[in-house]
Amino acid sequence: DSGQRVEIQVYRLVSVGHFNGTRRCSCEAGFIQLVDGRDPVPGRGYTQLCGNNERYAPPV
């Protein structure tokens, strides 16, 4: 429903792709990406989370 708020906090990624280590700051072989819209399409304009046993403090 429009006007509803959803809050998601990620504390840890066990194994989702890996960071490619370049200046482009992108993930390879998988990532988590939260996007807007009813029919979302992943894109570079949104933050990507990836890594193996990554812990986030504070959560993202």
PDBQT receptor file of N, H, CA, C and O in Angstrom, charges set to zero:
ATOM      1  N   ASP A   1       0.836  -1.187   0.000  1.00  0.00    +0.000 N 
ATOM      2  CA  ASP A   1       0.000   0.000   0.000  1.00  0.00    +0.000 C 
ATOM      3  C   ASP A   1       0.881   1.252   0.000  1.00  0.00    +0.000 C 
ATOM      4  O   ASP A   1       1.915   1.287   0.668  1.00  0.00    +0.000 OA
ATOM      5  N   SER A   2       0.476   2.260  -0.738  1.00  0.00    +0.000 N 
ATOM      6  H   SER A   2      -0.364   2.231  -1.281  1.00  0.00    +0.000 HD
ATOM      7  CA  SER A   2       1.262   3.489  -0.752  1.00  0.00    +0.000 C 
ATOM      8  C   SER A   2       1.131   4.187   0.595  1.00  0.00    +0.000 C 
ATOM      9  O   SER A   2       0.116   4.061   1.279  1.00  0.00    +0.000 OA
ATOM     10  N   GLY A   3       2.156   4.913   0.957  1.00  0.00    +0.000 N 
ATOM     11  H   GLY A   3       2.981   5.015   0.402  1.00  0.00    +0.000 HD
ATOM     12  CA  GLY A   3       2.159   5.619   2.222  1.00  0.00    +0.000 C 
ATOM     13  C   GLY A   3       2.616   4.784   3.397  1.00  0.00    +0.000 C 
ATOM     14  O   GLY A   3       2.714   5.303   4.509  1.00  0.00    +0.000 OA
ATOM     15  N   GLN A   4       2.899   3.513   3.192  1.00  0.00    +0.000 N 
ATOM     16  H   GLN A   4       2.819   3.091   2.288  1.00  0.00    +0.000 HD
ATOM     17  CA  GLN A   4       3.366   2.635   4.260  1.00  0.00    +0.000 C 
ATOM     18  C   GLN A   4       4.885   2.711   4.358  1.00  0.00    +0.000 C 
ATOM     19  O   GLN A   4       5.566   2.885   3.348  1.00  0.00    +0.000 OA
ATOM     20  N   ARG A   5       5.409   2.582   5.552  1.00  0.00    +0.000 N 
ATOM     21  H   ARG A   5       4.856   2.440   6.373  1.00  0.00    +0.000 HD
ATOM     22  CA  ARG A   5       6.846   2.616   5.768  1.00  0.00    +0.000 C 
ATOM     23  C   ARG A   5       7.327   1.214   6.109  1.00  0.00    +0.000 C 
ATOM     24  O   ARG A   5       6.710   0.508   6.907  1.00  0.00    +0.000 OA
ATOM     25  N   VAL A   6       8.427   0.823   5.497  1.00  0.00    +0.000 N 
ATOM     26  H   VAL A   6       8.928   1.396   4.848  1.00  0.00    +0.000 HD
ATOM     27  CA  VAL A   6       9.058  -0.460   5.780  1.00  0.00    +0.000 C 
ATOM     28  C   VAL A   6      10.475  -0.169   6.246  1.00  0.00    +0.000 C 
ATOM     29  O   VAL A   6      11.202   0.579   5.593  1.00  0.00    +0.000 OA
ATOM     30  N   GLU A   7      10.873  -0.754   7.372  1.00  0.00    +0.000 N 
ATOM     31  H   GLU A   7      10.283  -1.362   7.902  1.00  0.00    +0.000 HD
ATOM     32  CA  GLU A   7      12.227  -0.552   7.878  1.00  0.00    +0.000 C 
ATOM     33  C   GLU A   7      12.912  -1.900   7.981  1.00  0.00    +0.000 C 
ATOM     34  O   GLU A   7      12.406  -2.819   8.624  1.00  0.00    +0.000 OA
ATOM     35  N   ILE A   8      14.060  -2.010   7.345  1.00  0.00    +0.000 N 
ATOM     36  H   ILE A   8      14.471  -1.263   6.822  1.00  0.00    +0.000 HD
ATOM     37  CA  ILE A   8      14.860  -3.238   7.362  1.00  0.00    +0.000 C 
ATOM     38  C   ILE A   8      16.250  -2.873   7.849  1.00  0.00    +0.000 C 
ATOM     39  O   ILE A   8      16.842  -1.906   7.369  1.00  0.00    +0.000 OA
ATOM     40  N   GLN A   9      16.779  -3.639   8.801  1.00  0.00    +0.000 N 
ATOM     41  H   GLN A   9      16.298  -4.424   9.191  1.00  0.00    +0.000 HD
ATOM     42  CA  GLN A   9      18.136  -3.417   9.290  1.00  0.00    +0.000 C 
ATOM     43  C   GLN A   9      18.950  -4.673   9.037  1.00  0.00    +0.000 C 
ATOM     44  O   GLN A   9      18.553  -5.772   9.423  1.00  0.00    +0.000 OA
ATOM     45  N   VAL A  10      20.087  -4.503   8.388  1.00  0.00    +0.000 N 
ATOM     46  H   VAL A  10      20.409  -3.610   8.075  1.00  0.00    +0.000 HD
ATOM     47  CA  VAL A  10      20.979  -5.631   8.104  1.00  0.00    +0.000 C 
ATOM     48  C   VAL A  10      22.161  -5.536   9.061  1.00  0.00    +0.000 C 
ATOM     49  O   VAL A  10      22.898  -4.550   9.060  1.00  0.00    +0.000 OA
ATOM     50  N   TYR A  11      22.330  -6.564   9.869  1.00  0.00    +0.000 N 
ATOM     51  H   TYR A  11      21.732  -7.365   9.870  1.00  0.00    +0.000 HD
ATOM     52  CA  TYR A  11      23.429  -6.624  10.826  1.00  0.00    +0.000 C 
ATOM     53  C   TYR A  11      24.587  -7.468  10.307  1.00  0.00    +0.000 C 
ATOM     54  O   TYR A  11      25.749  -7.190  10.604  1.00  0.00    +0.000 OA
ATOM     55  N   ARG A  12      24.264  -8.497   9.531  1.00  0.00    +0.000 N 
ATOM     56  H   ARG A  12      23.320  -8.722   9.290  1.00  0.00    +0.000 HD
ATOM     57  CA  ARG A  12      25.313  -9.418   9.086  1.00  0.00    +0.000 C 
ATOM     58  C   ARG A  12      24.911 -10.081   7.782  1.00  0.00    +0.000 C 
ATOM     59  O   ARG A  12      23.753 -10.451   7.587  1.00  0.00    +0.000 OA
ATOM     60  N   LEU A  13      25.888 -10.226   6.886  1.00  0.00    +0.000 N 
ATOM     61  H   LEU A  13      26.829  -9.925   7.044  1.00  0.00    +0.000 HD
ATOM     62  CA  LEU A  13      25.720 -11.017   5.668  1.00  0.00    +0.000 C 
ATOM     63  C   LEU A  13      26.592 -12.248   5.818  1.00  0.00    +0.000 C 
ATOM     64  O   LEU A  13      27.796 -12.122   6.038  1.00  0.00    +0.000 OA
ATOM     65  N   VAL A  14      26.022 -13.417   5.707  1.00  0.00    +0.000 N 
ATOM     66  H   VAL A  14      25.043 -13.519   5.529  1.00  0.00    +0.000 HD
ATOM     67  CA  VAL A  14      26.800 -14.645   5.844  1.00  0.00    +0.000 C 
ATOM     68  C   VAL A  14      27.614 -14.893   4.583  1.00  0.00    +0.000 C 
ATOM     69  O   VAL A  14      28.824 -15.102   4.663  1.00  0.00    +0.000 OA
ATOM     70  N   SER A  15      26.973 -14.875   3.428  1.00  0.00    +0.000 N 
ATOM     71  H   SER A  15      25.990 -14.705   3.363  1.00  0.00    +0.000 HD
ATOM     72  CA  SER A  15      27.699 -15.062   2.171  1.00  0.00    +0.000 C 
ATOM     73  C   SER A  15      26.820 -14.624   1.006  1.00  0.00    +0.000 C 
ATOM     74  O   SER A  15      25.928 -15.353   0.571  1.00  0.00    +0.000 OA
ATOM     75  N   VAL A  16      27.090 -13.414   0.507  1.00  0.00    +0.000 N 
ATOM     76  H   VAL A  16      27.815 -12.822   0.860  1.00  0.00    +0.000 HD
ATOM     77  CA  VAL A  16      26.354 -12.888  -0.639  1.00  0.00    +0.000 C 
ATOM     78  C   VAL A  16      27.363 -12.204  -1.554  1.00  0.00    +0.000 C 
ATOM     79  O   VAL A  16      27.757 -11.067  -1.293  1.00  0.00    +0.000 OA
ATOM     80  N   GLY A  17      27.783 -12.870  -2.611  1.00  0.00    +0.000 N 
ATOM     81  H   GLY A  17      27.463 -13.794  -2.823  1.00  0.00    +0.000 HD
ATOM     82  CA  GLY A  17      28.720 -12.287  -3.566  1.00  0.00    +0.000 C 
ATOM     83  C   GLY A  17      30.009 -11.840  -2.903  1.00  0.00    +0.000 C 
ATOM     84  O   GLY A  17      30.368 -12.321  -1.829  1.00  0.00    +0.000 OA
ATOM     85  N   HIS A  18      30.714 -10.898  -3.567  1.00  0.00    +0.000 N 
ATOM     86  H   HIS A  18      30.421 -10.508  -4.440  1.00  0.00    +0.000 HD
ATOM     87  CA  HIS A  18      31.931 -10.325  -3.001  1.00  0.00    +0.000 C 
ATOM     88  C   HIS A  18      32.188  -8.952  -3.606  1.00  0.00    +0.000 C 
ATOM     89  O   HIS A  18      31.780  -8.669  -4.732  1.00  0.00    +0.000 OA
ATOM     90  N   PHE A  19      32.875  -8.101  -2.837  1.00  0.00    +0.000 N 
ATOM     91  H   PHE A  19      33.207  -8.331  -1.923  1.00  0.00    +0.000 HD
ATOM     92  CA  PHE A  19      33.234  -6.762  -3.281  1.00  0.00    +0.000 C 
ATOM     93  C   PHE A  19      34.396  -6.882  -4.248  1.00  0.00    +0.000 C 
ATOM     94  O   PHE A  19      35.363  -7.590  -3.966  1.00  0.00    +0.000 OA
ATOM     95  N   ASN A  20      34.315  -6.195  -5.397  1.00  0.00    +0.000 N 
ATOM     96  H   ASN A  20      33.529  -5.621  -5.625  1.00  0.00    +0.000 HD
ATOM     97  CA  ASN A  20      35.360  -6.358  -6.404  1.00  0.00    +0.000 C 
ATOM     98  C   ASN A  20      36.605  -5.525  -6.131  1.00  0.00    +0.000 C 
ATOM     99  O   ASN A  20      37.606  -5.683  -6.831  1.00  0.00    +0.000 OA
ATOM    100  N   GLY A  21      36.574  -4.647  -5.139  1.00  0.00    +0.000 N 
ATOM    101  H   GLY A  21      35.762  -4.519  -4.570  1.00  0.00    +0.000 HD
ATOM    102  CA  GLY A  21      37.769  -3.918  -4.727  1.00  0.00    +0.000 C 
ATOM    103  C   GLY A  21      38.209  -2.798  -5.651  1.00  0.00    +0.000 C 
ATOM    104  O   GLY A  21      39.324  -2.297  -5.511  1.00  0.00    +0.000 OA
ATOM    105  N   THR A  22      37.374  -2.395  -6.582  1.00  0.00    +0.000 N 
ATOM    106  H   THR A  22      36.468  -2.803  -6.695  1.00  0.00    +0.000 HD
ATOM    107  CA  THR A  22      37.750  -1.323  -7.496  1.00  0.00    +0.000 C 
ATOM    108  C   THR A  22      37.123  -0.012  -7.063  1.00  0.00    +0.000 C 
ATOM    109  O   THR A  22      36.307   0.021  -6.142  1.00  0.00    +0.000 OA
ATOM    110  N   ARG A  23      37.502   1.060  -7.725  1.00  0.00    +0.000 N 
ATOM    111  H   ARG A  23      38.164   1.034  -8.474  1.00  0.00    +0.000 HD
ATOM    112  CA  ARG A  23      36.951   2.378  -7.421  1.00  0.00    +0.000 C 
ATOM    113  C   ARG A  23      35.472   2.465  -7.766  1.00  0.00    +0.000 C 
ATOM    114  O   ARG A  23      34.771   3.347  -7.271  1.00  0.00    +0.000 OA
ATOM    115  N   ARG A  24      34.993   1.558  -8.610  1.00  0.00    +0.000 N 
ATOM    116  H   ARG A  24      35.562   0.841  -9.012  1.00  0.00    +0.000 HD
ATOM    117  CA  ARG A  24      33.578   1.562  -8.987  1.00  0.00    +0.000 C 
ATOM    118  C   ARG A  24      32.695   1.103  -7.830  1.00  0.00    +0.000 C 
ATOM    119  O   ARG A  24      31.477   1.276  -7.866  1.00  0.00    +0.000 OA
ATOM    120  N   CYS A  25      33.307   0.524  -6.817  1.00  0.00    +0.000 N 
ATOM    121  H   CYS A  25      34.296   0.384  -6.788  1.00  0.00    +0.000 HD
ATOM    122  CA  CYS A  25      32.570   0.088  -5.626  1.00  0.00    +0.000 C 
ATOM    123  C   CYS A  25      31.371  -0.778  -5.982  1.00  0.00    +0.000 C 
ATOM    124  O   CYS A  25      30.233  -0.413  -5.690  1.00  0.00    +0.000 OA
ATOM    125  N   SER A  26      31.614  -1.902  -6.601  1.00  0.00    +0.000 N 
ATOM    126  H   SER A  26      32.539  -2.198  -6.839  1.00  0.00    +0.000 HD
ATOM    127  CA  SER A  26      30.497  -2.767  -6.966  1.00  0.00    +0.000 C 
ATOM    128  C   SER A  26      30.726  -4.192  -6.491  1.00  0.00    +0.000 C 
ATOM    129  O   SER A  26      31.841  -4.592  -6.157  1.00  0.00    +0.000 OA
ATOM    130  N   CYS A  27      29.647  -4.933  -6.472  1.00  0.00    +0.000 N 
ATOM    131  H   CYS A  27      28.741  -4.609  -6.743  1.00  0.00    +0.000 HD
ATOM    132  CA  CYS A  27      29.659  -6.320  -6.032  1.00  0.00    +0.000 C 
ATOM    133  C   CYS A  27      29.630  -7.241  -7.244  1.00  0.00    +0.000 C 
ATOM    134  O   CYS A  27      29.110  -6.879  -8.300  1.00  0.00    +0.000 OA
ATOM    135  N   GLU A  28      30.189  -8.422  -7.083  1.00  0.00    +0.000 N 
ATOM    136  H   GLU A  28      30.612  -8.715  -6.225  1.00  0.00    +0.000 HD
ATOM    137  CA  GLU A  28      30.164  -9.435  -8.132  1.00  0.00    +0.000 C 
ATOM    138  C   GLU A  28      29.597 -10.723  -7.560  1.00  0.00    +0.000 C 
ATOM    139  O   GLU A  28      29.770 -11.011  -6.376  1.00  0.00    +0.000 OA
ATOM    140  N   ALA A  29      28.934 -11.483  -8.384  1.00  0.00    +0.000 N 
ATOM    141  H   ALA A  29      28.794 -11.248  -9.346  1.00  0.00    +0.000 HD
ATOM    142  CA  ALA A  29      28.399 -12.805  -8.041  1.00  0.00    +0.000 C 
ATOM    143  C   ALA A  29      27.300 -12.752  -6.991  1.00  0.00    +0.000 C 
ATOM    144  O   ALA A  29      27.088 -13.719  -6.260  1.00  0.00    +0.000 OA
ATOM    145  N   GLY A  30      26.605 -11.627  -6.915  1.00  0.00    +0.000 N 
ATOM    146  H   GLY A  30      26.778 -10.841  -7.509  1.00  0.00    +0.000 HD
ATOM    147  CA  GLY A  30      25.463 -11.519  -6.021  1.00  0.00    +0.000 C 
ATOM    148  C   GLY A  30      25.545 -10.335  -5.084  1.00  0.00    +0.000 C 
ATOM    149  O   GLY A  30      26.634  -9.878  -4.734  1.00  0.00    +0.000 OA
ATOM    150  N   PHE A  31      24.382  -9.838  -4.678  1.00  0.00    +0.000 N 
ATOM    151  H   PHE A  31      23.498 -10.209  -4.962  1.00  0.00    +0.000 HD
ATOM    152  CA  PHE A  31      24.308  -8.710  -3.757  1.00  0.00    +0.000 C 
ATOM    153  C   PHE A  31      22.877  -8.554  -3.263  1.00  0.00    +0.000 C 
ATOM    154  O   PHE A  31      21.945  -9.137  -3.816  1.00  0.00    +0.000 OA
ATOM    155  N   ILE A  32      22.722  -7.757  -2.210  1.00  0.00    +0.000 N 
ATOM    156  H   ILE A  32      23.479  -7.284  -1.761  1.00  0.00    +0.000 HD
ATOM    157  CA  ILE A  32      21.409  -7.349  -1.725  1.00  0.00    +0.000 C 
ATOM    158  C   ILE A  32      21.260  -5.884  -2.098  1.00  0.00    +0.000 C 
ATOM    159  O   ILE A  32      22.165  -5.081  -1.869  1.00  0.00    +0.000 OA
ATOM    160  N   GLN A  33      20.117  -5.538  -2.673  1.00  0.00    +0.000 N 
ATOM    161  H   GLN A  33      19.382  -6.190  -2.859  1.00  0.00    +0.000 HD
ATOM    162  CA  GLN A  33      19.864  -4.155  -3.058  1.00  0.00    +0.000 C 
ATOM    163  C   GLN A  33      18.386  -3.852  -2.825  1.00  0.00    +0.000 C 
ATOM    164  O   GLN A  33      17.515  -4.561  -3.328  1.00  0.00    +0.000 OA
ATOM    165  N   LEU A  34      18.111  -2.810  -2.070  1.00  0.00    +0.000 N 
ATOM    166  H   LEU A  34      18.819  -2.233  -1.661  1.00  0.00    +0.000 HD
ATOM    167  CA  LEU A  34      16.737  -2.393  -1.819  1.00  0.00    +0.000 C 
ATOM    168  C   LEU A  34      16.411  -1.249  -2.764  1.00  0.00    +0.000 C 
ATOM    169  O   LEU A  34      17.124  -0.247  -2.806  1.00  0.00    +0.000 OA
ATOM    170  N   VAL A  35      15.334  -1.400  -3.522  1.00  0.00    +0.000 N 
ATOM    171  H   VAL A  35      14.755  -2.215  -3.489  1.00  0.00    +0.000 HD
ATOM    172  CA  VAL A  35      14.951  -0.383  -4.503  1.00  0.00    +0.000 C 
ATOM    173  C   VAL A  35      13.494   0.017  -4.306  1.00  0.00    +0.000 C 
ATOM    174  O   VAL A  35      12.718  -0.715  -3.691  1.00  0.00    +0.000 OA
ATOM    175  N   ASP A  36      13.131   1.176  -4.830  1.00  0.00    +0.000 N 
ATOM    176  H   ASP A  36      13.761   1.770  -5.330  1.00  0.00    +0.000 HD
ATOM    177  CA  ASP A  36      11.763   1.689  -4.741  1.00  0.00    +0.000 C 
ATOM    178  C   ASP A  36      10.902   1.137  -5.862  1.00  0.00    +0.000 C 
ATOM    179  O   ASP A  36      11.404   0.745  -6.916  1.00  0.00    +0.000 OA
ATOM    180  N   GLY A  37       9.610   1.110  -5.623  1.00  0.00    +0.000 N 
ATOM    181  H   GLY A  37       9.202   1.428  -4.767  1.00  0.00    +0.000 HD
ATOM    182  CA  GLY A  37       8.673   0.833  -6.697  1.00  0.00    +0.000 C 
ATOM    183  C   GLY A  37       7.982  -0.497  -6.599  1.00  0.00    +0.000 C 
ATOM    184  O   GLY A  37       8.393  -1.396  -5.865  1.00  0.00    +0.000 OA
ATOM    185  N   ARG A  38       6.932  -0.590  -7.352  1.00  0.00    +0.000 N 
ATOM    186  H   ARG A  38       6.599   0.140  -7.948  1.00  0.00    +0.000 HD
ATOM    187  CA  ARG A  38       6.124  -1.799  -7.384  1.00  0.00    +0.000 C 
ATOM    188  C   ARG A  38       6.801  -2.902  -8.186  1.00  0.00    +0.000 C 
ATOM    189  O   ARG A  38       6.750  -4.070  -7.800  1.00  0.00    +0.000 OA
ATOM    190  N   ASP A  39       7.431  -2.544  -9.293  1.00  0.00    +0.000 N 
ATOM    191  H   ASP A  39       7.472  -1.595  -9.607  1.00  0.00    +0.000 HD
ATOM    192  CA  ASP A  39       8.174  -3.487 -10.134  1.00  0.00    +0.000 C 
ATOM    193  C   ASP A  39       9.632  -3.050 -10.175  1.00  0.00    +0.000 C 
ATOM    194  O   ASP A  39      10.096  -2.543 -11.196  1.00  0.00    +0.000 OA
ATOM    195  N   PRO A  40      10.358  -3.241  -9.077  1.00  0.00    +0.000 N 
ATOM    196  CA  PRO A  40      11.722  -2.722  -8.986  1.00  0.00    +0.000 C 
ATOM    197  C   PRO A  40      12.686  -3.402  -9.957  1.00  0.00    +0.000 C 
ATOM    198  O   PRO A  40      12.593  -4.599 -10.232  1.00  0.00    +0.000 OA
ATOM    199  N   VAL A  41      13.597  -2.604 -10.454  1.00  0.00    +0.000 N 
ATOM    200  H   VAL A  41      13.673  -1.632 -10.231  1.00  0.00    +0.000 HD
ATOM    201  CA  VAL A  41      14.657  -3.091 -11.331  1.00  0.00    +0.000 C 
ATOM    202  C   VAL A  41      15.978  -2.691 -10.689  1.00  0.00    +0.000 C 
ATOM    203  O   VAL A  41      16.201  -1.504 -10.454  1.00  0.00    +0.000 OA
ATOM    204  N   PRO A  42      16.864  -3.648 -10.397  1.00  0.00    +0.000 N 
ATOM    205  CA  PRO A  42      18.156  -3.302  -9.800  1.00  0.00    +0.000 C 
ATOM    206  C   PRO A  42      18.918  -2.321 -10.684  1.00  0.00    +0.000 C 
ATOM    207  O   PRO A  42      18.850  -2.396 -11.910  1.00  0.00    +0.000 OA
ATOM    208  N   GLY A  43      19.636  -1.410 -10.058  1.00  0.00    +0.000 N 
ATOM    209  H   GLY A  43      19.691  -1.349  -9.061  1.00  0.00    +0.000 HD
ATOM    210  CA  GLY A  43      20.414  -0.436 -10.811  1.00  0.00    +0.000 C 
ATOM    211  C   GLY A  43      21.577   0.093 -10.010  1.00  0.00    +0.000 C 
ATOM    212  O   GLY A  43      21.652  -0.105  -8.797  1.00  0.00    +0.000 OA
ATOM    213  N   ARG A  44      22.478   0.762 -10.686  1.00  0.00    +0.000 N 
ATOM    214  H   ARG A  44      22.417   0.923 -11.671  1.00  0.00    +0.000 HD
ATOM    215  CA  ARG A  44      23.675   1.295 -10.038  1.00  0.00    +0.000 C 
ATOM    216  C   ARG A  44      23.386   2.481  -9.124  1.00  0.00    +0.000 C 
ATOM    217  O   ARG A  44      24.237   2.851  -8.315  1.00  0.00    +0.000 OA
ATOM    218  N   GLY A  45      22.222   3.077  -9.235  1.00  0.00    +0.000 N 
ATOM    219  H   GLY A  45      21.531   2.777  -9.892  1.00  0.00    +0.000 HD
ATOM    220  CA  GLY A  45      21.893   4.227  -8.410  1.00  0.00    +0.000 C 
ATOM    221  C   GLY A  45      21.543   3.874  -6.975  1.00  0.00    +0.000 C 
ATOM    222  O   GLY A  45      21.355   4.770  -6.152  1.00  0.00    +0.000 OA
ATOM    223  N   TYR A  46      21.452   2.600  -6.661  1.00  0.00    +0.000 N 
ATOM    224  H   TYR A  46      21.605   1.873  -7.330  1.00  0.00    +0.000 HD
ATOM    225  CA  TYR A  46      21.095   2.145  -5.322  1.00  0.00    +0.000 C 
ATOM    226  C   TYR A  46      22.288   1.452  -4.666  1.00  0.00    +0.000 C 
ATOM    227  O   TYR A  46      23.147   0.891  -5.347  1.00  0.00    +0.000 OA
ATOM    228  N   THR A  47      22.329   1.500  -3.343  1.00  0.00    +0.000 N 
ATOM    229  H   THR A  47      21.632   1.956  -2.790  1.00  0.00    +0.000 HD
ATOM    230  CA  THR A  47      23.407   0.862  -2.596  1.00  0.00    +0.000 C 
ATOM    231  C   THR A  47      23.325  -0.647  -2.718  1.00  0.00    +0.000 C 
ATOM    232  O   THR A  47      22.244  -1.230  -2.622  1.00  0.00    +0.000 OA
ATOM    233  N   GLN A  48      24.479  -1.281  -2.932  1.00  0.00    +0.000 N 
ATOM    234  H   GLN A  48      25.357  -0.808  -3.010  1.00  0.00    +0.000 HD
ATOM    235  CA  GLN A  48      24.566  -2.740  -2.981  1.00  0.00    +0.000 C 
ATOM    236  C   GLN A  48      25.341  -3.217  -1.757  1.00  0.00    +0.000 C 
ATOM    237  O   GLN A  48      26.358  -2.628  -1.392  1.00  0.00    +0.000 OA
ATOM    238  N   LEU A  49      24.858  -4.279  -1.126  1.00  0.00    +0.000 N 
ATOM    239  H   LEU A  49      24.031  -4.757  -1.423  1.00  0.00    +0.000 HD
ATOM    240  CA  LEU A  49      25.547  -4.900   0.004  1.00  0.00    +0.000 C 
ATOM    241  C   LEU A  49      26.001  -6.280  -0.418  1.00  0.00    +0.000 C 
ATOM    242  O   LEU A  49      25.220  -7.051  -0.976  1.00  0.00    +0.000 OA
ATOM    243  N   CYS A  50      27.258  -6.597  -0.156  1.00  0.00    +0.000 N 
ATOM    244  H   CYS A  50      27.893  -5.971   0.297  1.00  0.00    +0.000 HD
ATOM    245  CA  CYS A  50      27.762  -7.923  -0.495  1.00  0.00    +0.000 C 
ATOM    246  C   CYS A  50      28.926  -8.256   0.424  1.00  0.00    +0.000 C 
ATOM    247  O   CYS A  50      29.464  -7.379   1.100  1.00  0.00    +0.000 OA
ATOM    248  N   GLY A  51      29.307  -9.512   0.447  1.00  0.00    +0.000 N 
ATOM    249  H   GLY A  51      28.870 -10.225  -0.101  1.00  0.00    +0.000 HD
ATOM    250  CA  GLY A  51      30.459  -9.922   1.226  1.00  0.00    +0.000 C 
ATOM    251  C   GLY A  51      30.277 -11.275   1.868  1.00  0.00    +0.000 C 
ATOM    252  O   GLY A  51      29.193 -11.860   1.858  1.00  0.00    +0.000 OA
ATOM    253  N   ASN A  52      31.362 -11.751   2.423  1.00  0.00    +0.000 N 
ATOM    254  H   ASN A  52      32.242 -11.276   2.432  1.00  0.00    +0.000 HD
ATOM    255  CA  ASN A  52      31.400 -13.038   3.098  1.00  0.00    +0.000 C 
ATOM    256  C   ASN A  52      31.648 -12.780   4.575  1.00  0.00    +0.000 C 
ATOM    257  O   ASN A  52      32.721 -12.307   4.949  1.00  0.00    +0.000 OA
ATOM    258  N   ASN A  53      30.675 -13.081   5.411  1.00  0.00    +0.000 N 
ATOM    259  H   ASN A  53      29.803 -13.465   5.107  1.00  0.00    +0.000 HD
ATOM    260  CA  ASN A  53      30.742 -12.868   6.855  1.00  0.00    +0.000 C 
ATOM    261  C   ASN A  53      30.986 -11.398   7.193  1.00  0.00    +0.000 C 
ATOM    262  O   ASN A  53      31.802 -11.082   8.059  1.00  0.00    +0.000 OA
ATOM    263  N   GLU A  54      30.272 -10.501   6.506  1.00  0.00    +0.000 N 
ATOM    264  H   GLU A  54      29.609 -10.758   5.803  1.00  0.00    +0.000 HD
ATOM    265  CA  GLU A  54      30.372  -9.068   6.775  1.00  0.00    +0.000 C 
ATOM    266  C   GLU A  54      29.448  -8.713   7.928  1.00  0.00    +0.000 C 
ATOM    267  O   GLU A  54      28.295  -9.142   7.967  1.00  0.00    +0.000 OA
ATOM    268  N   ARG A  55      29.959  -7.934   8.859  1.00  0.00    +0.000 N 
ATOM    269  H   ARG A  55      30.896  -7.586   8.827  1.00  0.00    +0.000 HD
ATOM    270  CA  ARG A  55      29.157  -7.464   9.992  1.00  0.00    +0.000 C 
ATOM    271  C   ARG A  55      29.085  -5.946   9.930  1.00  0.00    +0.000 C 
ATOM    272  O   ARG A  55      30.077  -5.280   9.634  1.00  0.00    +0.000 OA
ATOM    273  N   TYR A  56      27.908  -5.406  10.211  1.00  0.00    +0.000 N 
ATOM    274  H   TYR A  56      27.102  -5.947  10.452  1.00  0.00    +0.000 HD
ATOM    275  CA  TYR A  56      27.697  -3.970  10.137  1.00  0.00    +0.000 C 
ATOM    276  C   TYR A  56      27.309  -3.429  11.504  1.00  0.00    +0.000 C 
ATOM    277  O   TYR A  56      26.352  -3.902  12.118  1.00  0.00    +0.000 OA
ATOM    278  N   ALA A  57      28.055  -2.435  11.980  1.00  0.00    +0.000 N 
ATOM    279  H   ALA A  57      28.833  -2.051  11.482  1.00  0.00    +0.000 HD
ATOM    280  CA  ALA A  57      27.740  -1.774  13.237  1.00  0.00    +0.000 C 
ATOM    281  C   ALA A  57      27.987  -0.283  13.045  1.00  0.00    +0.000 C 
ATOM    282  O   ALA A  57      29.142   0.111  12.880  1.00  0.00    +0.000 OA
ATOM    283  N   PRO A  58      26.995   0.538  13.057  1.00  0.00    +0.000 N 
ATOM    284  CA  PRO A  58      25.581   0.216  13.215  1.00  0.00    +0.000 C 
ATOM    285  C   PRO A  58      25.037  -0.499  11.988  1.00  0.00    +0.000 C 
ATOM    286  O   PRO A  58      25.669  -0.494  10.931  1.00  0.00    +0.000 OA
ATOM    287  N   PRO A  59      23.873  -1.113  12.125  1.00  0.00    +0.000 N 
ATOM    288  CA  PRO A  59      23.301  -1.839  10.985  1.00  0.00    +0.000 C 
ATOM    289  C   PRO A  59      23.004  -0.896   9.823  1.00  0.00    +0.000 C 
ATOM    290  O   PRO A  59      22.786   0.300  10.016  1.00  0.00    +0.000 OA
ATOM    291  N   VAL A  60      22.998  -1.452   8.624  1.00  0.00    +0.000 N 
ATOM    292  H   VAL A  60      23.175  -2.423   8.467  1.00  0.00    +0.000 HD
ATOM    293  CA  VAL A  60      22.664  -0.652   7.429  1.00  0.00    +0.000 C 
ATOM    294  C   VAL A  60      21.223  -0.878   7.064  1.00  0.00    +0.000 C 
ATOM    295  O   VAL A  60      20.735  -0.302   6.092  1.00  0.00    +0.000 OA
TER     296      VAL A  60
